[in-house]
C-alpha cells in the first residue's frame, strides 16, 4: 500500500513538472500561417479540439533506441504540448476516442486509476468508452471513474441497471468562446471483443441510429453550434459493424468525429461533404504517439473553416542530448 501511494505521488509530481517542461520539436509549426492571430480579427473565434485515441496506458514514452516508436509519446510531453496550445488558443477542449486502458504494467497494477488521474491532471473534457475500458469489469471501471474529473460518454451503450448508470452519459455540453459545443460518444460492438462477464448488463445498439438521434438532439433542442462525436468504432468499422467513415457519410450535422479502435494513423482528417457543411473524421494512431488538433474558425454561429494536423510527441535533439 505504501509503495502504491508513493507511486501515485511520483506520478502527480511528474505531471506538475510537465506543465513547465521543455518545449517539443515542431511547436513553431503550431502557429498556423495566418491562423490563430488572424482569427481574433472582427467577429471570428477559433475553437480548438485536441484529441487522443487508443493511448493504452502509455504513461511513459517509448524507450529511446531502435524501433519505429522509439522515444515517442509520454504523458509529460503531452501535458507540455497541451499547455502550450491552450496558451495560444484559449478556447480549447481536450478529448479522447477510447481505449485509455490496457497495454502496460500501469494498468495491470492500478486498473485504470493512474490513467484517469493523468487525464484529469491534463484537463480532459470527455472520452468515449472503448472495449478495453471493460478489461477490469464494470466494478473496475466504476472504481477508476472515481478519479476521472471529466465526462464518460456513450450514446449506444446502455448502462442502466449497472454501477455506471449515473456515470456514463450519452452527451455533454460546453460553452466555449461564446459558442455551444455538444459532444457525444459511440462504442464498438462488444460481442467477440469483451468477455460477457466483464460487460454483463451493458446493451449495445446501432451506432448510426444513435448518432442520428444525438445529432438531432444537439442541433435542434440543445442548439449547439458545433457537434463533436467521440467514436470507438474503428475508421472502417469492425466485423461488419459500421465505422466512423460510415457514420460520417450517413449522418449529417456532425462537425468532427474523433476516431478510435483501429489505431489508424492519419496526417489529416477525411472530409465528407453534406451540402454546405462537412464532417471531419480524424484518428491519430495509438499509444499517445501523436496529438490531434482541429481548429474550427467560427463566425456568426457557423464553421467558416476547419484546419487540422497530427502532431508527433518527441524529444528535441538538444533535450535528448542533455538527458
N, C-alpha and C positions, 0 to 999 in steps of 0.2 A: 504493500500500500504506500509506504514512504517513497519507494522508487517511482511509483506511478505519479504521486504528487510532484516529485522533483522533475519528472519528465514534462508534465503539463506546464510547470513554471518555466522550464527552459524553452518550451515551445512558445509561450507567451512573450518571453524576453526576446526571442529571435524575431518575432513579428514586430515588436516595438522598435527594435533596431532597424528592421527593414524599411520602415517609414522614412528614415533619414539616410538610407544606404546609398551607395554609388549608383549612378545612372547606368542604363543599359545601352548596349550597342544599338545604333539606329534611331535613337529617340528624336533626333532632329527631323527625321522623316515624318514624325507625327504632326509637325507643323504643316498641315496641308497647304499647298500653294494656293494662296488666295482664299483659304478656307476659314478657319476659326476667326481670325482677325476681321476678315471681310463680313463675317456673319453678324457682327454687332452693329453694322450699319443699318439705318432705317428700322423697320419693324420685324426683321428676321431674327429667329432664335435657333440655335443649334442644340438638339437633344442627342446625346451620345449614349449608345448602348455598347457596353463592354461585355464580352461573353467567353465562357469556357465550356467544355463538354468532356465527359469521359476522363476526368482527372485521375480516377482510380487510385486515390490515397497517395498520390505522389507529392508528399510534402517537401521532400528534398529534391534537388536537381539530380539528373543522371550523373554518374561519376565522370570525371574527366578521363580522357584516354581515347580508345578506338571505339568505333561503332557510330551508326547514323545519328543516335540521340545523345552522344557524349557531351556532357556539360550543359545540356538544355534543361529548361524548366525550373521549378522550385517556387514554393510559396513566397519566400522572401523577395525574390526578384519580381514576382507578380505584384506584390504589395508596393514595391518601389515604382513600378510602371503605372499601376492604377493611381497612386498618389500624384504622380507627375501629370497624368491625363486629367484628373479631376481639377488640378490647379489651373490647367489650360482651358478646360471645358467644364464649367461648374454644373451644368445640367446633365449629370451623368448617372446612369444606372448600371449596376454590375449583376449579371445573371448567369445561370448555368443550365446546361441541357441534360443533366442527369448522369448517373454512374459516378458519383463522387466516391463511393465506397469500393473496397476490394482491390488488391493488387500489390500491397506492400505490408511489412510487419506492423505498420501503424494501425492498419485495420484489424489485423489478426489479434493484436494486443488490446486495442481500445474500442473496437466495434463501432467506429464512426464518430465517437466523441471528439477526437482530435480534429478530424476533418471538418466537422461543423463548428468547432471553436475557431479554427483557422478562417473559415469562410465568414464567420461573424466578425472576426477582427479585421478582415479586409472590407467589410461593409457590403456584402452581397445583399441584393434586394429580394431575390427569389430564385428558386430552382424547380425543375420538374423531377418527378420520381422515375429513376431508371430501374432496370431489372435487378441490378446489383445492390440497390438500396434495400432489397429484401434478404440479403445474404445472412443477416443476423436475426431474421424473422421479424415479425411485426413488433414484438416486445423490444427487440434490439433497436429497431428503427425509432420506436417511440422514446426509448431511453436516450438515444443520441439526439433526437429532436429537442430535448430539453435544453440543449446547448446551442440551438440554432436561433439566432436573432434575425431571421429572415423567413419569408413565406415558402412553404412547400406546396407546390401546385400540381394538380392533375384533374382534368375535366372528364377523362374517360376511364378512370379507376374509381370505383365506388367503395369507400371505406366504412360505410355505415355498419354499425354493429361491432366495430373493432376499436382498439385503443387509439387509433389515429383518426377517428371520425371527426373530431373537432380540430384536428391539427392540419390535415391536408385539405386545401381549399381548391375549388375549380379555377378561380381567378383572383387577381388583386388589382387595386387601382393606385396610381401615384400621380400627384400633381408635380410637374416638372417644368420650370421656366414659364409658368402660366398656361401650360397645356396639360391635358389629362391623358395619361398613358394607361392602357389596360393590358395586363399580362395574364395569359392562361397557359396551362400545361397539358401535354399529351404523353401517354406512355405506350410502349410496345406491348403486343400480346404476350401474356405471361406463360401460357402453356408451352411446354418444351424448353423454356428458359429458366423457370423458377420452380423448385420442388414445391409441390402442393402444400405441405405443412408450413412452409415459410410464408405463404401468402394466403392462408386459409381465411375466408370471409371477404376477400377483395374480388370485386367483379370487374372484368374488362369489357368495354363497349367500343363500337366503331369510332375510330378517331376522326374520320372525315365528318361524320354526323355531329360529333362533339365540337369540332372546330367551327362548323356552320352555326351551331347553337350559340357558342361563346362569342363569335364574331358579331352576330346579330344583336346579342345582348349588350356587348360592349359598345358597339357603334350606335345603336338606337336608344336603348334605355339608359345606359351609363354615359352616353355622349362623349366617347373617347375620341381624341384627335389622332392618336397613334395606337395601333394594336400589335402586340408582340406575342408570338406563340413560342413557348419553350417546349421543344419536342425531343422525345427519346424514341422515335420511330425508326430511325435509320434513313439515310439520304434517299435510297431507292426502296425502302421497306424491308421486311423480314418475313421469310417463309410464306410468301404470298399475301401478306397483310400490307396495307397502304404505308407509304413512306412520306417523307417531307416534301418531295417533289410532287407526289400525288395530291397532298393537301394544298400545296401552292397552286396547282392547276385547277382543282375542283372547288376551291373556296375563295371567293373574292372578299376583299376588305381587310386582309391581314397585311401589315406593312413589313414585318420581319418574322421569319421562322428561324430561331436558333436551334440548330440540329444537334443530334447525338446518336449514340448506339453503334453506328457503322464506322466510327473512327476515320471519317473522311477528311483528308487534308485539302482544303480549298484556299487558294490565294485570294480569291474574291468570290462574292456570292453569285449564285444563279439568280437571274431576274425574270420573273414571269409577269407578263402584262395582263391586266384586266381593264380594258378601256384606257382611261386616263390615269389609272392607278397601277402600281406594280408591287409585287410581293418579292422580297429578297429572301433567299434560302442560303444559310451560311453555317458551316461546320469548320472547326479549326483543329482537327486531328484527335489527339488524345494526350493524356499524362501531363497536361499543363505546359506542353512544349510551346504553344502559341496562345496569344490573347487576341480574340476577335474584337474589332472596333467598327461600329457603324455610326456615322454622323448623319442625322436627319436634319436638314435645313427646313425649318418650319416658318410659314408666313401666312397670317390670317387663317389659321386653323387647318392648313393643308401642307403636305410634304412637297416642297419645291425641288429638292434634290436630295439624293442619298449617296453617300460616299463610304467605302468600306475597305478594310485591309486586315490581313492576318499578320500579327506582329510576333516574331520569334523572341523567346526569352533566353538570352545567353549572356555570358560574361563579356565585358570589354577585354581587349587584349592586354591593356595595362593592368586591369584588375586581376586577371588571371596570373600575370607575371608577379604581381605583388603578393598574391596568395601563396 
